[in-house]
């Protein structure tokens, strides 16, 4: 059993769009990611994805609307829903998703991050 300080973990990396695992809960991974700019449209066919804003502000675009999230707010994106996260300024986010989920879903490209990186 470990106590985890999210701010200390976030200080360990600077890259954007590269989720880092800080803990596991059953078959779920708790990840931290720094985002800035726009991500790619994608979906996760088999799983929901939780976004919790630790610091900053972000938006998640959906096909029919855009959701704004500030520090302390969260959103669960249901499986199969196309979405595109973005942040004008750097935003620090905690993700909770099943082990092995690729950040870009079925889309592969320059923003596809290496999976299973622990800090």
Backbone as numpy.savetxt, mean C-alpha at the origin, in Angstrom:
# Nx Ny Nz CAx CAy CAz Cx Cy Cz
6.82 -12.26 20.09 5.97 -11.09 20.09 6.87 -9.86 20.09
6.63 -8.97 19.13 7.46 -7.78 18.99 6.63 -6.51 19.02
7.21 -5.47 19.61 6.62 -4.14 19.51 7.25 -3.49 18.28
6.42 -2.90 17.43 6.93 -2.30 16.20 6.59 -0.81 16.20
7.61 0.00 15.99 7.43 1.44 15.89 7.39 1.78 14.40
6.23 2.19 13.91 6.07 2.45 12.48 6.98 3.57 11.99
7.17 4.62 12.78 8.04 5.73 12.36 9.49 5.27 12.22
9.95 4.42 13.14 11.31 3.89 13.03 11.46 3.04 11.78
10.48 2.22 11.50 10.53 1.38 10.29 10.49 2.24 9.03
9.65 3.26 9.01 9.55 4.14 7.84 10.86 4.90 7.59
11.64 5.13 8.64 12.92 5.83 8.48 13.99 4.96 7.83
13.73 3.67 7.68 14.72 2.75 7.13 14.79 2.73 5.61
13.85 3.38 4.94 13.89 3.38 3.47 13.32 4.68 2.93
13.70 5.00 1.69 13.27 6.24 1.05 12.51 6.04 -0.25
12.60 4.85 -0.83 12.00 4.60 -2.14 10.48 4.72 -2.08
9.91 5.16 -3.20 8.45 5.22 -3.32 7.95 3.97 -4.03
6.74 3.55 -3.67 6.03 2.44 -4.31 6.72 1.09 -4.12
7.49 0.94 -3.03 8.16 -0.33 -2.76 7.77 -0.82 -1.37
6.65 -1.54 -1.25 6.17 -1.99 0.06 7.20 -2.86 0.79
7.33 -2.62 2.09 8.23 -3.38 2.95 7.39 -4.06 4.04
7.66 -5.30 4.30 6.91 -6.06 5.30 7.49 -5.78 6.68
6.59 -5.49 7.64 7.04 -5.28 9.02 6.55 -6.37 9.96
5.51 -7.11 9.56 5.00 -8.19 10.42 4.02 -9.04 9.63
3.75 -10.24 10.15 2.74 -11.11 9.57 1.69 -11.44 10.63
0.48 -11.62 10.17 -0.65 -11.95 11.02 -1.40 -13.07 10.31
-1.27 -14.29 10.80 -1.79 -15.46 10.10 -1.21 -15.47 8.69
-2.02 -15.47 7.67 -1.51 -15.47 6.29 -1.49 -14.06 5.69
-1.60 -13.04 6.53 -1.59 -11.66 6.06 -0.27 -10.99 6.39
0.13 -10.06 5.53 1.33 -9.28 5.77 0.95 -7.83 6.03
1.65 -7.24 6.97 1.48 -5.82 7.27 2.69 -5.13 6.66
2.41 -4.21 5.72 3.48 -3.59 4.94 3.44 -2.08 5.12
4.60 -1.46 4.99 4.70 -0.01 4.95 5.20 0.39 3.57
4.66 1.48 3.06 5.07 1.98 1.75 5.01 3.50 1.76
5.95 4.11 1.08 5.92 5.55 0.85 5.47 5.75 -0.59
4.52 6.65 -0.77 4.02 6.89 -2.13 4.12 8.36 -2.46
4.34 8.63 -3.74 4.31 10.00 -4.25 4.15 9.92 -5.75
3.32 10.79 -6.29 3.00 10.73 -7.71 1.85 9.76 -7.94
1.74 9.29 -9.18 0.64 8.38 -9.53 1.15 6.97 -9.70
0.34 6.01 -9.28 0.63 4.59 -9.47 -0.03 4.17 -10.78
-0.20 2.89 -10.99 -0.84 2.37 -12.20 -2.24 1.87 -11.87
-3.13 1.92 -12.85 -4.43 1.28 -12.69 -4.20 -0.21 -12.55
-4.82 -0.82 -11.55 -4.66 -2.26 -11.36 -5.78 -2.78 -10.47
-5.83 -4.08 -10.33 -6.78 -4.72 -9.42 -6.15 -5.98 -8.87
-6.72 -6.47 -7.80 -6.29 -7.73 -7.20 -7.50 -8.66 -7.28
-7.43 -9.62 -8.17 -8.58 -10.47 -8.48 -9.05 -11.31 -7.31
-8.12 -11.71 -6.44 -8.46 -12.68 -5.40 -8.46 -12.15 -3.98
-8.21 -10.86 -3.79 -8.12 -10.38 -2.41 -8.48 -8.90 -2.27
-9.00 -8.56 -1.11 -9.19 -7.16 -0.73 -7.82 -6.58 -0.35
-7.75 -5.26 -0.27 -6.50 -4.58 0.10 -6.85 -3.41 1.02
-6.18 -3.35 2.17 -6.44 -2.28 3.13 -5.34 -1.22 3.04
-5.74 0.04 2.90 -4.84 1.19 2.92 -5.13 1.97 4.20
-4.11 2.18 5.05 -4.23 3.01 6.25 -3.17 4.09 6.16
-3.59 5.35 6.13 -2.64 6.46 6.00 -2.02 6.76 7.36
-0.71 6.57 7.44 0.04 6.83 8.67 0.39 8.32 8.76
0.81 8.88 7.62 1.22 10.29 7.59 1.01 10.83 6.18
0.45 12.03 6.09 0.24 12.66 4.79 -1.18 12.48 4.28
-1.33 12.69 2.98 -2.63 12.57 2.33 -2.46 11.85 1.00
-3.47 11.08 0.63 -3.45 10.37 -0.64 -4.85 10.32 -1.22
-4.92 9.93 -2.47 -6.20 9.68 -3.11 -6.14 8.30 -3.74
-7.29 7.65 -3.81 -7.42 6.41 -4.56 -8.49 6.66 -5.61
-8.08 6.58 -6.87 -9.03 6.73 -7.97 -9.69 5.39 -8.23
-11.00 5.44 -8.42 -11.77 4.28 -8.85 -12.40 4.65 -10.19
-12.99 3.71 -10.86 -13.55 4.00 -12.18 -14.67 5.03 -12.12
-15.39 5.12 -10.98 -16.54 6.02 -10.91 -16.41 7.14 -9.88
-15.31 7.16 -9.12 -15.11 8.24 -8.14 -13.68 8.21 -7.61
-13.33 9.25 -6.85 -12.02 9.34 -6.21 -12.24 9.51 -4.72
-11.46 8.76 -3.92 -11.56 8.85 -2.46 -10.29 9.50 -1.92
-10.45 10.50 -1.07 -9.32 11.17 -0.41 -9.16 10.59 0.98
-7.91 10.34 1.37 -7.60 9.81 2.70 -6.52 10.66 3.34
-6.71 10.99 4.63 -5.73 11.73 5.41 -5.20 10.83 6.52
-4.16 11.29 7.20 -3.57 10.53 8.30 -4.65 10.08 9.28
-4.60 8.81 9.63 -5.57 8.23 10.55 -6.79 7.64 9.87
-6.90 7.81 8.54 -8.05 7.26 7.81 -7.62 6.04 7.01
-8.61 5.18 6.71 -8.31 3.96 5.97 -9.42 3.62 5.01
-9.10 2.74 4.08 -10.05 2.28 3.08 -9.72 0.84 2.73
-10.74 0.01 2.60 -10.56 -1.35 2.09 -11.05 -1.37 0.66
-10.15 -1.70 -0.27 -10.51 -1.83 -1.68 -10.90 -3.29 -1.90
-12.16 -3.55 -2.26 -12.60 -4.94 -2.46 -11.88 -5.62 -3.63
-11.77 -6.92 -3.53 -11.12 -7.67 -4.61 -11.84 -7.42 -5.93
-11.05 -7.36 -6.99 -11.60 -7.17 -8.32 -11.94 -5.74 -8.69
-11.73 -4.78 -7.78 -12.05 -3.38 -8.07 -10.79 -2.66 -8.58
-10.88 -2.13 -9.81 -9.76 -1.38 -10.37 -9.57 -0.08 -9.59
-8.30 0.21 -9.30 -8.00 1.41 -8.54 -6.60 1.91 -8.89
-6.37 3.19 -8.56 -5.07 3.81 -8.81 -4.76 4.77 -7.66
-3.86 4.36 -6.75 -3.45 5.25 -5.67 -2.56 6.38 -6.22
-2.61 7.52 -5.54 -1.73 8.63 -5.90 -1.60 9.58 -4.72
-0.52 10.35 -4.73 -0.29 11.35 -3.69 0.53 12.48 -4.29
0.07 13.70 -4.10 0.81 14.86 -4.61 2.14 15.00 -3.88
2.10 14.93 -2.56 3.30 14.96 -1.73 3.50 13.58 -1.13
4.69 13.33 -0.60 4.95 12.00 -0.04 3.93 11.66 1.04
3.44 10.44 0.97 2.46 9.92 1.93 2.96 8.57 2.41
2.81 8.31 3.70 3.26 7.05 4.30 2.03 6.22 4.64
2.03 4.99 4.13 0.83 4.16 4.18 1.17 2.78 4.74
0.25 2.24 5.53 0.33 0.85 5.95 -0.68 0.06 5.12
-0.22 -1.04 4.55 -1.07 -1.94 3.78 -1.24 -3.24 4.55
-2.42 -3.82 4.47 -2.63 -5.15 5.02 -3.25 -5.98 3.91
-2.55 -7.06 3.55 -3.00 -7.91 2.46 -2.40 -9.30 2.62
-2.98 -10.31 1.97 -2.45 -11.67 2.10 -1.00 -11.78 1.61
-0.28 -12.70 2.20 1.09 -12.97 1.80 1.15 -13.24 0.29
2.14 -12.64 -0.36 2.36 -12.91 -1.78 1.67 -11.97 -2.74
0.88 -11.03 -2.25 0.19 -10.10 -3.15 1.21 -9.17 -3.81
1.13 -9.04 -5.12 2.02 -8.16 -5.88 1.40 -6.77 -5.92
2.21 -5.74 -5.71 1.67 -4.38 -5.57 0.91 -3.88 -6.79
1.25 -4.37 -7.97 0.57 -3.93 -9.19 -0.48 -4.92 -9.67
-0.84 -5.88 -8.83 -1.85 -6.86 -9.22 -1.40 -7.65 -10.43
-2.26 -7.70 -11.45 -1.96 -8.46 -12.67 -1.11 -7.66 -13.66
-0.90 -6.38 -13.38 -0.14 -5.51 -14.29 1.33 -5.56 -13.90
2.20 -5.84 -14.87 3.64 -5.81 -14.60 4.26 -4.62 -15.31
5.17 -3.95 -14.63 5.82 -2.79 -15.22 6.91 -2.27 -14.31
7.35 -1.05 -14.58 8.47 -0.49 -13.82 8.13 -0.23 -12.36
6.85 -0.14 -12.01 6.46 0.07 -10.61 6.17 -1.23 -9.87
6.28 -2.37 -10.55 6.10 -3.65 -9.87 7.28 -3.85 -8.93
7.00 -3.97 -7.64 8.05 -4.07 -6.64 8.37 -5.53 -6.33
9.61 -5.73 -5.88 10.00 -7.05 -5.41 9.11 -7.40 -4.23
8.65 -8.63 -4.21 7.73 -9.05 -3.16 8.52 -9.67 -2.00
7.94 -9.66 -0.83 8.50 -10.34 0.34 9.79 -9.71 0.86
9.87 -8.37 0.84 11.02 -7.67 1.39 10.68 -7.20 2.80
11.45 -7.69 3.78 11.22 -7.36 5.19 12.15 -6.24 5.65
11.65 -5.41 6.56 12.51 -4.44 7.25 12.29 -4.59 8.74
